[in-house]
Amino acid sequence: MSLRKHIRKIILESFIEENINIKNGEVFLEKPFDGVKKYKIGDNFVYVLFGDIDYYANKESILSIKGKSNTFTLNKQYYIEFLNELKKRFYSISELANSDLLVSIETSSSINDDIVKTIDKPYITNGIKKINKNFKMKDIEVGERNKLTNLFYKDFIHDNVSSICVIDDFLTTGSSFKNSFELIPNDVKKIGVCLFTLKS
């Protein structure tokens, strides 16, 4: 391993330890969080509010955030603080704060509901639905995900809306956002937001 990679690994591990701690079977989402990151996906931008997280090192913690872990539970007090920080970061970004409508992508995660309840804006839960209900992005190799098309259909009306913010929980390759943005007409501004970028 090169020195640069070794240093990056140490930094990443310390970052993960600062942000996701496990004590007595509970997951604590702790400060300080990493900074907000901005990614361009096609012609649109997605904001990642809490930075990067290593999927394999934190798989059960990530599942606990999604409400899907059989090993750990999410500490509720820290989770409320996490959502409050989410709201603060969301409104600090003008493109997000000025969006007219929030629309979540249908996933197996209940975190989307918590996000939209925290942010005081009109929202549609699961407004972007899977065409194939059995489809799971995790079943597709990371390198193949950008080739995917026709994953979703739009199940909402957006009359008198000039800007839509698409919500997902985690960003890996951006395929879900890319496919979602393609469903929204060109005359509507599209922006995306999620919690973490998953790194493997």
trRosetta pair geometry for C-beta under 8 A, 3 or more apart (Angstrom, degrees):
i j d omega theta_ij theta_ji phi_ij phi_ji
1 5 5.0 -120 -174 88 91 121
1 6 5.1 113 124 -64 117 91
1 9 7.5 -16 -180 -9 146 144
2 5 4.7 91 58 11 83 102
2 6 6.8 -146 95 -8 42 88
3 6 5.5 -56 -146 37 31 114
3 7 6.3 31 156 -19 66 105
4 7 5.9 -55 -149 35 29 109
4 8 6.3 28 152 -18 63 108
5 8 5.5 -54 -145 38 33 113
5 9 6.2 38 153 -24 66 104
6 9 5.6 -51 -149 32 30 114
6 10 6.7 30 152 -18 62 103
7 10 5.7 -54 -152 35 33 111
7 11 6.3 32 151 -18 66 106
8 11 5.6 -54 -147 38 32 112
8 12 6.1 33 154 -20 66 108
9 12 5.7 -54 -144 38 28 111
9 13 6.2 28 157 -18 63 107
10 13 5.9 -56 -147 38 28 110
10 14 6.3 24 156 -16 64 107
11 14 5.9 -60 -149 38 28 107
11 15 6.2 32 151 -23 65 107
12 15 5.5 -53 -148 34 31 114
12 16 6.3 31 154 -19 65 104
12 52 7.4 -56 -132 103 99 125
12 54 6.4 85 161 -45 120 120
12 199 7.8 -91 -148 82 136 150
13 16 5.7 -52 -146 35 32 110
13 17 6.3 32 154 -19 65 107
13 57 7.7 -126 -111 -164 77 164
14 17 5.6 -52 -145 37 33 113
14 18 6.4 37 153 -23 64 104
15 18 5.8 -57 -153 33 29 111
15 19 6.4 5 159 -3 64 115
15 34 6.1 34 -164 -68 123 112
15 51 7.4 -102 175 125 132 144
15 52 7.4 42 120 72 146 92
16 19 6.2 -74 -146 46 28 98
16 20 5.9 -37 -178 41 70 101
16 53 6.5 108 -111 -139 93 71
16 54 5.9 -39 -82 20 143 105
16 57 6.2 4 -172 109 168 134
16 58 6.3 -145 -157 -55 122 127
17 20 7.6 -76 -115 62 16 61
17 21 6.8 51 -173 -86 56 82
18 21 8.0 -36 -169 -48 11 99
18 30 6.5 -124 163 91 54 105
18 31 7.9 -39 160 138 97 26
18 32 6.3 -19 158 53 132 69
19 29 6.7 -6 173 -155 72 62
19 30 6.1 -162 -138 61 27 70
19 31 7.9 22 -110 -107 67 17
19 32 7.8 -62 -79 89 83 42
19 33 5.9 82 -115 -112 113 63
19 34 7.0 -37 -66 -15 146 86
19 50 7.3 132 -155 171 140 115
19 51 7.9 -139 -79 64 164 120
19 53 7.3 -115 94 -97 138 104
20 27 6.3 -20 -162 -165 90 99
20 28 7.3 148 -155 74 39 55
20 29 6.4 -12 -98 -104 67 58
20 30 7.5 -178 -73 22 19 84
20 53 7.1 66 -15 -135 137 123
20 58 5.6 63 87 -134 159 131
20 61 4.8 72 179 177 137 156
21 27 7.6 145 79 -158 42 49
21 28 4.5 -19 65 60 92 109
21 30 5.6 17 7 -1 112 131
22 25 7.5 16 -177 -101 96 10
22 26 7.0 164 -152 78 58 40
22 27 5.7 -25 -99 -99 78 61
22 28 7.3 -173 -81 15 27 81
22 61 6.7 -114 -67 -84 110 108
22 72 6.3 -80 -131 -116 113 141
23 26 5.8 -23 69 59 71 91
23 28 6.4 18 14 -14 104 123
25 71 7.4 -140 -143 154 85 62
25 72 5.6 -172 -175 -121 58 64
25 73 6.5 40 138 19 90 86
26 72 6.6 132 -121 -168 16 91
26 73 5.5 -34 -111 73 70 82
26 74 7.3 78 -163 -163 76 10
26 75 4.6 74 167 -63 121 92
27 61 4.9 142 -126 -135 134 82
27 64 4.5 138 7 92 146 153
27 65 7.3 -97 112 -52 151 74
27 69 7.8 101 -20 26 134 165
27 72 4.9 79 -36 149 101 135
27 73 7.1 -158 14 93 84 32
27 74 5.1 -37 62 -108 105 57
27 75 6.4 -146 77 -3 47 83
28 75 5.0 9 -92 21 68 141
28 78 4.7 141 -149 -38 71 176
29 65 7.5 82 -67 -97 127 108
29 74 7.6 7 -17 -156 105 100
29 75 7.7 -159 12 54 71 97
29 78 5.2 154 47 143 70 109
29 79 6.3 85 25 -92 122 54
29 81 7.7 -177 85 78 96 93
29 82 4.2 25 97 -80 138 138
30 78 6.5 -47 -73 -151 63 130
31 81 7.9 -91 -26 141 106 124
31 85 7.3 172 -79 -87 109 155
33 50 4.8 -73 -172 -141 128 89
33 51 6.5 173 166 12 82 115
33 85 6.7 131 1 150 144 149
34 37 7.8 -3 128 -31 113 105
34 50 6.1 90 52 169 85 52
34 51 2.6 5 85 -25 132 164
34 52 6.4 -13 56 26 172 67
35 51 6.2 83 53 -71 42 110
36 47 6.0 -7 -176 -172 110 102
36 48 6.8 159 -160 80 57 55
36 49 5.6 -24 -111 -133 91 40
36 50 7.8 -7 -93 -52 57 25
36 51 7.6 -103 -90 -55 18 70
36 89 5.8 163 -72 -168 123 119
36 92 7.9 -169 -21 83 155 118
36 93 6.9 -156 167 -63 163 127
37 47 7.3 153 81 -157 45 53
37 48 4.4 -7 59 55 96 108
37 51 6.0 101 -16 -108 114 52
37 52 7.7 44 -12 -43 153 79
37 197 6.6 -36 65 -20 144 129
38 45 5.6 -10 -171 -168 99 118
38 46 7.4 156 -155 78 51 43
38 47 5.6 -21 -101 -102 73 69
38 48 7.7 -154 -70 19 27 76
39 45 6.9 147 77 -155 42 64
39 46 5.0 -18 63 60 96 93
39 48 6.8 48 -7 -17 109 108
39 171 6.8 163 29 163 151 158
39 174 6.6 -137 128 -84 137 130
39 197 7.7 117 -38 -92 139 128
40 43 7.8 -23 -172 -143 99 14
40 44 7.3 152 -155 83 61 30
40 45 5.7 -40 -99 -97 58 70
41 44 5.8 -28 70 73 79 82
41 45 7.3 132 21 -117 76 19
41 46 5.5 30 0 -10 123 114
41 174 4.2 -161 -112 -176 127 134
41 177 5.0 63 96 102 166 123
41 178 5.3 -123 165 -72 113 83
41 181 7.1 157 105 -4 108 148
41 192 7.0 1 35 19 133 145
42 178 5.6 129 -29 -128 116 88
42 181 6.1 -167 49 87 143 148
42 182 7.9 168 -74 -62 170 86
44 177 7.6 -143 90 156 121 110
44 181 5.1 -160 21 -129 151 150
44 190 4.6 -44 -116 94 146 102
44 191 6.5 -155 -174 -95 105 36
44 192 6.7 91 133 -9 117 100
45 95 6.9 25 72 127 128 165
45 191 6.0 -11 71 -134 82 78
45 192 6.9 -154 110 35 44 82
46 171 6.2 137 130 -98 143 144
46 174 6.6 -170 12 -123 150 102
46 177 5.3 -38 -75 -137 138 167
46 191 7.5 148 -95 178 42 57
46 192 3.5 -26 -109 79 86 117
46 193 6.8 -173 -162 -71 68 25
46 194 6.6 10 176 6 113 101
47 93 5.8 53 -109 -179 166 176
47 95 7.6 155 -35 76 129 116
47 96 6.2 -69 29 -54 149 127
47 191 7.4 11 -4 172 101 103
47 192 7.0 175 20 93 61 61
47 193 5.0 -10 63 -109 94 76
47 194 7.7 168 87 28 52 58
48 51 6.5 122 123 -74 112 14
48 52 7.9 47 137 -64 149 52
48 171 5.7 -96 -88 22 115 134
48 193 8.0 164 -83 -157 27 52
48 194 5.7 -20 -111 71 69 86
48 195 7.2 7 -160 105 72 21
48 196 6.4 56 -170 -147 110 17
48 197 5.0 -15 -132 -39 163 91
49 86 5.8 63 138 -131 159 73
49 89 4.8 118 -154 108 105 144
49 90 6.8 -27 -103 -64 135 71
49 193 6.6 41 -39 -171 106 97
49 194 7.2 -154 6 92 88 35
49 195 6.0 -47 49 -129 102 38
50 53 7.9 17 111 -37 105 111
50 86 7.8 -46 -45 -92 110 82
50 89 7.9 171 -61 28 68 173
50 195 5.5 -9 27 178 117 68
50 196 5.3 -45 78 -80 101 77
51 196 6.6 -12 81 -131 46 76
51 197 6.9 -73 159 25 34 95
52 196 6.6 93 -145 -171 16 90
52 197 4.8 -38 -103 69 67 101
52 198 8.0 141 -156 -99 66 9
52 199 5.1 25 -171 -18 112 124
53 58 5.6 -66 170 52 108 151
53 62 7.0 150 121 -81 138 109
53 170 8.0 -81 51 -131 116 118
53 196 4.4 -1 7 179 115 146
53 197 7.2 153 22 72 67 50
53 198 6.3 -33 72 -108 84 53
53 199 6.8 172 80 23 31 86
54 57 4.0 32 101 29 123 114
54 58 5.8 116 77 4 71 101
54 198 8.0 75 -153 -163 14 60
54 199 5.3 -47 -100 78 55 95
54 200 7.3 111 -158 -109 68 25
55 58 6.7 -96 -147 57 17 82
55 59 6.2 49 162 -83 66 74
55 62 6.5 -14 -138 -20 66 161
55 172 7.9 19 -57 -105 141 109
55 198 4.5 47 -65 -171 109 106
55 199 6.6 -169 -9 71 83 37
55 200 5.1 -26 39 -87 117 77
56 59 6.1 -2 -139 -45 30 106
56 200 5.9 78 -19 -144 105 74
58 61 4.3 -54 -174 47 89 120
58 62 5.5 96 121 -30 92 94
59 62 5.8 -59 -150 35 27 110
59 63 6.4 26 153 -17 64 106
60 63 5.4 -49 -145 37 36 114
60 64 6.5 42 151 -24 64 100
60 69 5.2 88 -170 -134 73 121
60 71 4.6 -33 -155 59 136 134
60 72 5.4 107 146 6 107 114
61 64 5.6 -51 -153 31 33 113
61 65 6.8 37 148 -20 64 99
61 69 7.7 20 -91 -79 12 150
61 72 6.5 -8 -93 62 52 156
62 65 5.6 -48 -154 30 37 113
62 66 6.6 28 149 -10 65 107
62 170 7.3 16 -155 -65 120 151
62 198 7.5 52 -121 -108 152 113
63 66 5.5 -59 -149 45 36 110
63 68 4.4 -94 -167 82 86 89
63 69 3.8 122 107 -72 103 81
63 70 8.0 -33 132 5 141 60
63 71 7.7 76 76 33 129 97
63 72 7.7 120 77 49 93 96
64 67 7.4 43 -173 -77 33 24
64 68 7.6 -115 -71 52 22 54
64 69 3.9 -25 -70 6 69 143
64 71 7.7 -86 -62 70 107 79
64 72 4.4 -52 -71 93 140 102
64 73 6.3 155 -146 -149 117 12
64 74 4.7 154 154 -58 101 85
65 74 6.3 110 -89 -93 42 134
65 111 6.1 20 149 -81 83 137
65 169 7.5 146 124 -175 112 126
65 195 7.4 -164 166 110 144 168
66 69 7.7 118 57 -28 84 80
66 108 7.0 39 176 103 128 86
66 109 4.2 -86 -140 -118 95 96
66 110 7.0 113 -179 29 54 69
66 111 5.8 -72 -111 -22 50 113
66 169 6.6 69 -96 170 91 169
67 74 7.6 -61 -83 0 61 130
67 109 7.1 127 32 -152 94 62
67 110 4.7 -7 27 36 148 117
67 111 7.2 -177 -6 -48 100 74
68 108 6.8 47 -78 130 144 113
68 109 7.4 -80 -23 -103 120 67
69 72 4.9 -23 134 53 151 73
69 73 7.3 -160 79 -77 116 34
74 78 7.8 -129 171 72 77 99
74 79 5.2 64 148 -66 115 133
75 78 4.3 47 93 24 113 112
75 79 6.3 171 87 -20 55 89
76 79 5.4 -57 -143 36 31 115
76 80 6.4 35 158 -22 66 100
77 80 6.0 -51 -154 30 29 110
77 81 6.8 27 149 -13 61 105
78 81 5.5 -53 -152 39 38 113
78 82 6.2 46 147 -26 67 104
79 82 5.2 -49 -148 33 34 119
79 83 6.5 34 153 -18 65 101
80 83 5.8 -52 -149 36 33 110
80 84 6.5 36 150 -20 64 103
81 84 5.6 -51 -149 34 34 114
81 85 6.5 35 151 -18 64 103
82 85 5.8 -55 -152 36 30 111
82 86 6.5 39 146 -25 63 103
83 86 5.1 -45 -148 30 37 121
83 87 6.6 41 152 -21 65 98
83 114 6.2 -99 -105 160 131 107
83 115 7.7 -148 -132 -98 94 46
83 118 4.6 -142 179 -100 106 145
84 87 5.7 -48 -152 31 34 112
84 88 6.6 34 150 -18 63 104
84 118 7.6 -136 -76 -155 35 120
85 88 5.6 -52 -149 36 36 113
85 89 6.3 31 155 -16 67 107
86 89 6.0 -61 -149 40 27 106
86 90 6.1 32 154 -25 65 108
86 115 6.7 -105 155 -125 148 79
86 118 5.9 47 86 118 118 155
86 119 7.8 -89 126 -54 100 96
86 195 7.5 -41 -110 -110 121 85
87 90 5.7 -52 -145 32 29 115
87 91 6.4 14 163 -6 64 109
87 118 5.0 -129 -65 155 105 103
87 119 6.0 -179 -116 -85 81 65
88 91 6.5 -68 -150 44 25 99
88 92 6.4 28 153 -27 63 112
89 92 5.5 -56 -147 30 32 116
89 93 7.1 21 159 -14 64 104
90 93 6.6 -74 -167 34 29 101
90 96 5.1 -120 -169 132 70 140
90 97 6.9 132 139 -72 70 71
90 119 5.5 -72 116 -102 165 122
90 193 6.7 47 -117 -156 96 158
91 96 7.3 -112 -82 98 27 105
91 97 4.8 79 -142 -98 55 111
91 119 7.9 172 -51 -132 90 93
92 97 7.6 152 23 -46 12 125
93 96 4.3 53 86 19 107 111
93 97 6.3 163 79 -15 52 91
94 97 5.5 -58 -133 44 32 110
94 98 5.7 20 169 -13 69 115
95 98 6.4 -60 -138 42 20 103
95 99 7.2 42 152 -48 55 93
95 191 5.1 167 151 -113 109 153
96 99 5.9 -36 -159 -5 36 116
96 165 6.0 74 -137 -113 70 143
96 191 6.3 -149 -85 129 61 143
96 193 5.8 68 -116 -68 126 136
98 163 6.3 33 119 67 83 164
99 102 6.9 89 114 -70 129 67
99 121 6.9 45 89 -169 90 161
99 163 4.5 -126 -129 124 59 110
99 164 6.5 62 -164 -158 110 9
99 165 3.8 45 169 -32 172 109
99 189 7.7 -134 -112 95 78 108
99 191 5.9 -120 -81 48 126 126
100 121 7.8 159 165 -171 21 116
100 122 7.1 -11 154 49 64 115
100 161 4.6 -176 95 -145 139 81
100 162 5.9 105 -19 43 139 66
100 163 5.0 124 2 58 89 76
100 164 6.9 -43 58 -75 87 50
101 121 7.1 178 -120 150 23 110
101 122 5.3 -42 -114 90 72 104
101 123 7.0 144 -172 -99 63 40
101 124 7.0 15 176 -1 109 100
101 158 6.4 -149 45 -130 163 94
101 161 5.0 -20 -7 -137 129 139
101 163 7.5 163 26 93 73 55
101 164 5.1 -26 72 -114 99 75
101 165 7.1 -178 89 26 46 73
102 115 8.0 -155 178 119 145 99
102 116 5.2 175 110 -119 142 101
102 119 6.4 112 -56 89 156 130
102 121 5.3 105 -15 92 110 118
102 122 7.0 170 23 93 77 49
102 123 3.8 -23 71 -107 103 97
102 124 7.3 -180 93 26 59 59
102 164 7.8 144 -101 -165 18 65
102 165 5.1 -29 -106 73 67 102
102 167 5.8 28 -174 -24 100 123
103 123 7.0 -179 -74 -157 35 68
103 124 4.9 -2 -114 60 78 101
103 127 3.9 -75 -152 55 104 135
103 128 6.0 90 144 -20 113 96
103 156 6.1 -145 -120 32 124 158
103 164 5.8 -1 6 -175 118 112
103 165 7.2 157 23 80 69 49
103 166 5.6 -32 74 -108 91 61
103 167 6.8 177 84 16 37 85
103 180 7.9 174 104 -175 115 124
104 107 7.9 -93 160 11 101 93
104 112 3.8 100 -151 -178 147 134
104 113 7.6 -75 -9 -60 170 48
104 115 7.4 132 -92 65 122 119
104 116 6.3 -94 -42 -40 119 130
104 123 7.2 41 -19 180 94 112
104 124 7.3 -152 21 95 72 58
104 125 5.4 -5 39 -139 123 49
104 126 5.8 -23 86 -52 97 38
104 127 6.6 110 47 18 52 82
104 128 7.3 -137 109 32 34 91
104 166 7.7 119 -113 -168 24 56
104 167 4.4 -42 -101 72 73 106
104 168 7.2 133 -157 -81 72 43
105 112 7.4 -148 51 -100 57 149
105 126 7.5 15 149 -121 17 50
105 128 4.7 -38 -111 77 64 117
105 152 7.0 -82 -142 -97 95 152
105 166 6.5 47 -44 -180 96 100
105 167 6.9 -152 4 84 75 53
105 168 4.8 -2 31 -88 125 93
105 176 5.5 75 -174 169 169 120
105 177 7.9 -101 -47 -79 145 52
105 180 5.7 -87 -88 -80 113 140
106 126 4.1 59 -87 -142 87 95
106 128 6.3 -145 -2 92 80 58
106 129 4.6 44 -8 -121 145 53
106 130 5.3 -111 87 -14 123 83
106 152 7.4 153 33 -125 101 109
107 112 6.8 130 38 -26 104 131
107 168 6.7 93 -31 -145 139 85
107 169 6.4 -115 69 4 158 112
107 176 7.9 7 -76 -141 113 156
108 136 7.5 6 -23 -117 128 102
109 112 6.1 107 98 -13 95 90
109 169 4.7 -26 94 -30 166 151
110 113 5.5 -35 -178 25 71 116
110 114 7.0 70 132 -17 78 99
111 114 5.5 -57 -157 37 46 112
111 115 6.3 49 148 -25 74 102
111 169 4.7 84 71 -110 132 119
111 195 7.1 -48 154 -28 145 140
112 115 5.6 -51 -150 32 34 114
112 116 6.5 23 159 -11 67 106
112 125 6.6 129 119 -139 113 85
112 126 7.6 113 101 -55 149 68
112 167 5.6 130 -140 118 95 118
112 168 7.3 -35 -90 -129 112 28
112 169 6.3 -93 -57 -58 79 89
113 116 6.2 -60 -147 41 29 102
113 117 6.2 27 156 -18 65 110
113 125 5.9 22 -94 -119 81 132
114 117 5.8 -58 -144 39 29 110
114 118 6.3 32 156 -24 64 108
115 118 5.9 -62 -154 32 28 111
115 119 6.5 2 159 1 66 110
115 167 5.7 174 101 -167 143 142
115 169 7.9 -162 -28 -98 138 68
115 193 7.9 172 179 108 139 113
115 195 7.8 -124 -85 -59 127 98
116 119 6.1 -62 -139 49 34 96
116 121 7.7 -95 -155 63 76 85
116 123 4.0 164 -162 156 127 172
116 125 6.5 -147 41 -80 158 84
116 167 6.6 -153 -61 23 96 169
119 123 7.6 100 80 -55 101 134
121 165 7.8 45 103 37 157 129
123 167 8.0 1 -145 4 121 139
124 127 3.6 61 111 -61 121 125
124 156 4.5 66 156 -109 171 146
126 129 5.9 53 167 -85 91 82
126 155 7.4 -11 129 65 76 128
127 154 7.0 4 152 -159 84 66
127 155 5.7 -157 -163 70 47 75
127 156 3.7 -11 -152 -27 115 135
128 152 4.8 18 172 175 91 147
128 153 7.7 172 -156 80 56 29
128 154 6.2 -27 -106 -105 70 57
128 155 7.2 173 -91 23 19 84
128 156 7.9 -54 -51 6 56 113
128 166 6.8 19 -10 -138 147 109
128 180 4.8 8 -151 -126 165 104
128 183 6.5 151 -122 52 105 154
129 152 6.1 141 74 -155 35 85
129 153 5.8 -24 65 60 89 78
129 155 4.9 33 -5 -7 119 133
130 133 5.7 129 92 -97 122 38
130 135 5.4 -170 -164 50 128 111
130 151 6.7 -54 -131 162 68 77
130 152 6.1 -59 -98 -103 32 70
131 135 7.5 40 62 -1 71 142
131 150 6.4 -7 -4 156 158 81
131 151 6.5 -167 13 168 103 25
131 152 6.3 -156 -26 -109 83 15
131 153 5.7 96 -81 -21 84 98
132 135 4.1 90 85 -30 105 109
135 139 7.7 -132 -164 42 53 126
135 151 6.8 -161 128 -151 159 87
136 139 4.7 90 77 -9 92 106
137 140 5.9 -61 -164 32 47 109
137 145 6.7 46 -162 -124 97 122
137 172 7.4 160 143 35 131 138
137 175 6.9 161 -134 72 121 124
137 176 6.5 -56 -76 -56 148 111
140 144 5.4 -122 176 84 97 110
140 145 5.3 118 114 -84 125 79
140 148 6.8 1 -161 -60 169 133
141 144 4.6 74 66 10 89 109
141 145 7.4 -142 91 -33 46 80
142 145 6.0 -40 -156 -3 35 117
142 172 6.5 -116 -127 158 99 120
142 173 6.1 159 -165 -54 76 121
142 200 6.8 -139 -55 22 154 144
143 146 7.9 -52 180 17 36 99
144 147 5.6 -58 -172 32 60 115
144 148 7.4 77 137 -43 77 91
145 148 5.7 -35 -165 -1 47 118
145 172 7.0 43 61 99 173 114
145 173 4.3 135 85 47 131 153
145 175 4.2 -119 158 -31 98 147
146 173 5.6 -119 -57 161 83 130
146 174 7.6 30 -100 67 88 88
146 175 5.8 -134 -90 -83 39 99
146 178 7.6 56 -138 23 67 162
148 151 5.8 43 148 -58 117 115
148 175 5.2 54 51 -169 117 133
148 179 6.8 -45 111 -60 97 132
149 179 6.8 166 -139 -107 40 103
150 179 7.4 -120 -15 -144 10 117
151 175 7.3 95 -26 146 154 99
151 176 7.0 -99 98 -115 155 60
151 179 4.4 24 34 169 112 167
152 176 7.8 76 -33 -153 131 71
152 179 5.5 122 17 133 104 114
152 180 6.0 13 51 -88 155 67
152 183 6.3 -74 97 -42 106 145
153 183 7.0 147 -155 -123 30 137
154 183 4.2 162 -51 165 110 126
154 184 7.2 139 -99 -72 139 58
158 161 4.3 -82 180 43 86 134
158 164 6.3 -41 -132 -72 141 129
158 184 7.4 32 5 -137 169 91
158 185 7.9 -164 73 20 133 105
158 188 6.4 14 134 -104 144 158
161 164 6.2 56 147 -65 130 89
161 188 6.3 27 107 -130 90 121
162 188 6.4 -169 -164 -131 28 66
162 189 6.2 31 145 13 71 100
163 188 6.8 169 -90 -177 24 76
163 189 4.1 -18 -108 67 82 110
163 190 7.8 -169 -153 -68 61 23
163 191 6.8 14 -176 4 101 111
164 184 5.6 -145 53 -132 143 147
164 188 5.6 29 -2 155 107 124
164 189 7.2 166 23 84 60 58
164 190 5.9 -14 67 -110 91 64
164 191 7.4 175 90 32 46 70
165 191 5.0 -28 -108 78 73 97
165 192 7.0 143 -165 -106 64 22
165 193 5.8 8 -180 2 112 111
166 177 6.2 143 97 -131 136 78
166 180 4.9 123 -146 127 154 142
166 181 6.8 -110 -6 -68 152 71
166 184 7.8 -129 -55 -30 117 140
166 190 6.8 13 -11 -167 111 93
166 191 7.3 180 20 88 74 42
166 192 4.7 -29 67 -106 95 80
166 193 7.5 162 80 23 49 64
167 192 7.5 164 -81 -158 27 65
167 193 5.7 -21 -106 69 71 88
167 194 7.0 137 -162 -85 55 62
168 171 7.0 109 85 -72 121 68
168 176 5.5 103 -96 106 157 137
168 177 6.5 -111 2 -65 136 86
168 180 8.0 -165 -47 -14 116 155
168 192 7.1 -5 13 -168 98 111
168 194 4.8 -23 77 -94 77 116
169 194 6.0 58 125 -154 12 99
169 195 5.7 -13 -175 12 58 114
170 194 5.9 146 -101 168 11 132
170 195 6.2 -40 -81 57 61 94
170 196 5.4 -18 -121 68 87 81
170 197 7.3 125 -170 -122 77 18
170 198 4.9 48 168 -33 127 110
171 174 6.1 21 -162 -77 102 65
171 177 7.2 -2 -117 -19 101 130
171 194 5.0 150 -36 60 93 150
171 196 7.4 -152 29 104 77 41
171 197 4.8 -38 73 -108 100 68
171 198 6.9 -178 77 12 42 77
172 175 7.7 -23 73 16 94 94
172 197 7.5 135 -92 -165 31 65
172 198 4.8 -27 -89 61 83 111
174 177 5.1 -56 -164 47 70 113
174 178 5.5 76 136 -30 87 102
175 178 5.6 -53 -142 36 30 113
175 179 6.2 26 161 -14 65 108
176 179 6.1 -58 -148 41 27 107
176 180 6.2 27 154 -20 63 111
177 180 5.6 -59 -146 38 30 112
177 181 6.1 32 159 -22 68 106
177 192 4.6 2 -136 -103 126 163
178 181 6.0 -53 -147 33 26 110
178 182 6.8 29 154 -23 59 106
179 182 5.9 -54 -154 29 32 115
179 183 7.4 35 150 -23 60 101
180 183 5.9 -57 -165 24 38 112
180 184 7.3 27 148 -17 67 104
180 192 7.6 110 77 -97 131 117
181 184 5.9 -61 -158 31 42 109
181 190 4.7 114 -134 150 94 156
181 192 7.4 -72 -63 -51 109 115
184 188 5.3 -99 166 77 105 124
184 190 5.1 138 77 -86 145 121
185 188 5.2 85 69 6 82 103
194 197 7.9 104 90 -69 120 55
